[in-house]
Amino acid sequence: MSRFGKACISFAALAAMTSVARADITVGFVTSLSGAGSSIGIPYGRGIAAAFAYRSEVAGQKIKLIQLDDASDPSAATRNARKLAEEEKVDILIGTATAPSTIAMAAVASELKVPFIAVSPIQPTADPNNQWAIAIPQPAPLLVKVVADRMKRDGVKKVGYIGFSDAWGDLVYNGAKAAESRGDIEVATNERYARTDTSVTGQILKVVAARPDGVLIGGSATQGALPLLALAERGYKGKTYGTTALVNPDFVRVGGKAAEGILVSTGPVIVADQLPDGHFSKALSASFREAFLKANAVPSTDGFSGYSFDAWLVMLDAVPRALKSAQPGSPEFRTELRNALLSTKEVPGVHAVYNFKPGTSHGVDERSLVMVQLKNGAWTYAP
């Protein structure tokens, strides 16, 4: 049986509750259930299941959810996006787990004029008149700015960088260079490795040789632990930093003692129960975790699933405005939904409060980030 068939069957029970035929609103979701990105792709899938369990109707309209696996392959992500848009006639696309595949989906969305909510970072759109994509995650420049602010507070001036040799690695590195241009830090190295690599010894030797005060990791999930393991082998005793891409159970498991003490910028959902009362994320995060447990029979322990959940919340906010001018299943509704997404105002999620406008893909500010530290295998709020 094809992945498409399996995915549709996996959601059959949920779809049965929403429609006997075609649901009023159809959502196409793509993630990486297999391949190198599956360590984060699976949490994204669990997050969308939690979102559906949380709310499967909006403005009196029922929702149908179709999920496909892109196998961590941008080409497969492209094919999936086309299949969902052209054959399934989805009203909106949401996805995917890796930055290269997300960029590929955004290109299809723009070509076929389907609104797209990215759950991985994408570059800002140059042409606001032909914008069909927005991104939920905190952008790399903001993630790294918050980290650089912490580095400055910690007395870290010279920073060694090592990250993926792909779009995500570029985004984090560019964020570090932006911090350097502001005079916050000096970026001493730019070492890269592939998501499929099993060793980064050569790269870490160069990082250590630069004698940095701290090391910034531009990786994610399981593979994000490789630099820390290599640093520990070299006897490195300096500070280590990262972004929300490292907040993943597999990273903690693989990194072990080598990952202890790392400081990362991440969404508040990660430490929601440690936040002060009245924080925008605290109560909503409790609802998210309840829905996650209901949908997946396991508790939420990552930040990636929260991005899928927030994408759903932003969509739910936009749909009623789109319905005023068009009906689901039509090109007109896709256009109106795109317009509604680009007029999102102060919509709270578990990661951020979202505001979108034409010409920019990201819609969050520094309210979307807190600093956390890995202590005894658990993420701890580190204001």
Order of alpha helices (4+ residues) and beta strands (2+ residues): alpha-alpha-beta-alpha-beta-beta-alpha-beta-alpha-beta-beta-alpha-beta-alpha-beta-beta-alpha-beta-alpha-alpha-beta-alpha-beta-alpha-alpha-alpha-beta-beta-beta-beta
